[in-house]
Amino acid sequence: MTEHPPAAGFPTTHWSRVLRAGDPQDRDRRDALEQLCSDYWYPLYAFVRRQGLDREGASDLVQAFLADLIQRRDLAKADPARGRFRSFLRTSCAHYLAHARDRERAAKRGGGRIPVSIDLRDAEGRYVNEPAHELTAERLFERRWTMVLLEHVLARLEAEVSRGGNSALFAQLRPLLEGEDMENSYQQIGEALSMSEGSVKVAAHRLRRRYRQLLREEVARTVADPAEIDAELADLLRALG
């Protein structure tokens, strides 16, 4: 497998994208935030559903909230010092929900707003498989946020490995990264792929190391200060527990 050097510098943060999205002079501002909405709408959907809204109501509210977030000019005033991006997004959604309950629902799909695509069938299919209802809406949001982030990390790593022509090896070793048991031993994998057992073990070690590097990069994008990365990692891993 190809070695990958650590990323240089601090990666572009989600806060940076929020500030860009709030700048009417930035031509890419809508795309910047719309991508974040596309990535993280489901944790918000699960958060709102756990607050008691039905599937259609949750879908309408999250879509309207995200569309509103994209269009709001006051995003330029967003302050990264408020904390981590996931907390900002969850709190903003909670405020939006509280105000929505005080007025007749204005968040109809379409509604003259910028549409944010939500697959309601997929959303509800995922929601019904969520953990038992003793999980609070906040804990469920953080759990889902973490799982989406880990999915991004795995997708990035798989793309890297595939470009190196090692897709079959990645498929065999992926359970290690997901915290699951492998179906085959290192020896069996080596025999199937014409590799020595030692080579498979080395590949597994490199995959785990690269996975940790990519995970730190992804977490770095959700905090305003690099000093917060380790604490955020610990919080997210606790959310999975």
C-alpha positions in Angstrom: 0.0 0.0 0.0 1.1 3.6 -0.7 2.2 5.7 2.3 0.4 8.9 2.8 2.1 11.9 4.5 0.0 13.7 7.1 -2.0 16.6 5.7 0.0 19.9 5.8 -1.5 22.7 7.9 -5.0 23.0 9.3 -7.7 21.9 7.0 -10.6 24.1 5.9 -13.1 24.0 8.7 -16.9 23.9 8.5 -16.8 27.2 10.3 -14.8 28.6 7.3 -17.6 27.4 5.0 -20.3 29.0 7.2 -18.5 32.3 7.0 -18.2 32.0 3.3 -21.8 31.1 3.0 -22.7 34.3 4.9 -20.7 36.4 2.5 -22.9 37.7 -0.4 -19.7 38.6 -2.3 -18.5 35.0 -2.3 -19.7 33.3 -5.4 -19.2 29.8 -3.9 -21.0 30.7 -0.6 -24.2 28.7 -1.4 -22.3 25.7 -2.6 -20.1 25.7 0.5 -23.0 25.5 3.0 -25.3 23.4 0.7 -22.6 20.7 0.8 -22.6 20.7 4.6 -26.4 20.5 4.6 -26.2 17.5 2.2 -23.7 15.8 4.5 -25.4 16.3 7.8 -29.2 16.6 7.3 -29.9 13.1 8.7 -28.5 13.8 12.2 -30.8 16.8 12.3 -33.8 14.7 11.0 -33.2 12.1 13.8 -32.9 15.0 16.3 -36.2 16.5 15.3 -38.0 13.2 15.1 -36.9 12.4 18.6 -38.4 15.7 19.6 -41.8 14.3 18.7 -42.5 15.4 15.1 -43.9 12.9 12.7 -41.9 11.9 9.6 -43.5 14.5 7.3 -43.2 17.2 9.9 -39.6 16.4 10.6 -38.7 16.3 6.9 -40.5 19.7 6.3 -38.8 21.4 9.2 -35.3 20.2 8.6 -35.6 21.0 4.9 -36.9 24.5 5.7 -34.2 25.0 8.4 -31.4 24.1 6.1 -32.7 26.2 3.3 -33.1 29.1 5.7 -29.5 28.5 6.9 -28.2 28.7 3.3 -30.1 31.9 2.6 -29.5 33.8 5.8 -27.3 36.9 5.4 -26.5 37.0 9.1 -24.3 33.9 8.8 -21.5 36.4 8.1 -21.8 37.3 11.8 -21.5 33.6 12.9 -18.8 33.4 15.6 -16.5 30.3 15.6 -15.7 31.1 19.2 -19.2 29.8 20.0 -17.7 26.3 19.9 -17.9 23.2 17.7 -19.8 23.3 14.5 -22.0 20.3 15.4 -23.2 22.2 18.6 -23.8 25.3 16.5 -25.9 23.4 14.0 -27.9 21.5 16.6 -28.6 24.6 18.7 -29.6 26.6 15.6 -32.0 23.8 14.6 -33.5 23.6 18.2 -34.2 27.4 18.1 -35.8 27.0 14.7 -38.0 24.2 15.9 -39.0 26.3 19.0 -40.0 29.2 16.8 -41.8 26.9 14.3 -44.0 25.6 17.1 -45.2 29.1 17.9 -46.6 29.8 14.4 -48.4 28.0 11.7 -46.0 25.9 9.8 -44.5 27.9 7.0 -41.9 25.3 6.1 -43.7 23.6 3.2 -41.5 21.7 0.7 -40.6 24.1 -2.1 -42.1 27.2 -0.5 -40.0 29.6 -2.5 -36.8 28.5 -0.7 -33.7 27.0 -2.0 -34.5 23.3 -2.0 -32.3 20.9 0.1 -32.8 17.3 -1.0 -34.1 15.0 1.8 -34.9 11.4 0.9 -37.8 10.8 3.3 -38.0 7.1 2.6 -34.3 6.6 3.4 -34.5 8.9 6.4 -37.4 7.1 8.0 -35.9 3.7 7.2 -32.8 4.7 9.1 -34.7 6.3 11.9 -36.8 3.2 12.8 -33.5 1.3 13.4 -32.2 3.9 15.8 -31.4 2.8 19.4 -34.1 2.6 22.0 -35.9 5.7 22.9 -34.1 6.3 26.2 -31.5 8.2 24.1 -32.3 11.9 24.2 -32.6 13.9 21.0 -29.2 15.5 21.8 -27.5 12.2 22.3 -29.1 10.7 19.2 -27.9 13.8 17.1 -24.4 13.4 18.4 -24.4 9.6 17.7 -25.6 10.1 14.2 -23.2 13.0 13.6 -20.3 10.7 14.6 -21.5 7.9 12.3 -21.8 10.2 9.3 -18.3 11.5 10.0 -16.9 8.0 10.2 -18.6 7.1 7.0 -16.9 10.0 5.3 -13.6 8.8 6.6 -14.1 5.3 5.4 -15.2 6.6 2.0 -12.1 8.7 1.7 -9.8 5.9 2.7 -11.5 3.4 0.3 -11.1 5.9 -2.6 -7.4 6.3 -1.8 -6.9 2.5 -1.7 -8.9 2.0 -4.8 -6.7 4.4 -6.7 -3.8 2.3 -5.7 -5.4 -0.8 -7.1 -6.0 -2.5 -3.7 -9.8 -2.5 -3.6 -10.0 -6.3 -2.9 -7.6 -6.0 0.0 -9.6 -3.0 1.5 -12.8 -5.0 1.3 -11.2 -7.8 3.3 -9.7 -5.5 6.0 -12.5 -3.0 6.2 -14.1 -4.8 9.3 -11.0 -4.0 11.3 -11.7 -0.3 10.7 -15.3 -0.7 11.6 -14.6 -2.5 14.9 -16.0 -5.8 13.6 -14.5 -9.3 13.3 -13.0 -10.2 9.9 -14.5 -13.2 8.1 -11.0 -14.5 7.2 -7.6 -14.6 8.9 -4.6 -12.7 7.6 -3.3 -16.0 6.3 -6.5 -16.7 4.4 -6.7 -13.2 3.0 -3.1 -13.6 1.8 -3.8 -16.9 0.1 -6.8 -15.4 -1.7 -4.9 -12.3 -2.9 -1.5 -14.0 -3.5 0.1 -12.1 -0.7 2.1 -13.3 2.3 0.5 -13.2 5.7 3.2 -10.7 6.8 2.3 -8.4 3.9 -1.4 -8.5 4.8 -0.5 -7.6 8.4 1.6 -4.6 7.3 -1.2 -3.5 5.0 -3.7 -3.7 7.9 -1.4 -1.6 10.1 -1.0 1.1 7.4 -4.8 1.2 6.9 -5.4 1.7 10.6 -2.8 4.4 10.8 -4.2 6.2 7.7 -7.7 5.9 9.0 -6.6 7.7 12.2 -5.0 10.4 10.2 -8.1 11.0 8.1 -10.3 10.9 11.1 -8.3 13.7 12.7 -8.6 15.7 9.5 -12.4 15.3 9.4 -12.7 16.2 13.1 -10.4 19.2 12.5 -12.9 20.6 10.0 -15.6 20.7 12.7 -13.7 22.8 15.3 -12.4 26.3 15.2 -9.2 25.6 17.1 -6.8 22.7 16.4 -6.4 22.4 20.2 -10.0 21.1 20.4 -9.4 18.1 18.1 -8.5 15.6 20.8 -11.4 16.6 23.1 -13.9 16.5 20.1 -12.6 13.1 19.2 -13.2 11.8 22.7 -16.7 13.3 22.8 -17.6 11.7 19.5 -16.3 8.3 20.5 -18.3 8.5 23.7 -21.4 9.3 21.6 -21.0 5.9 20.0 -20.7 4.1 23.3 
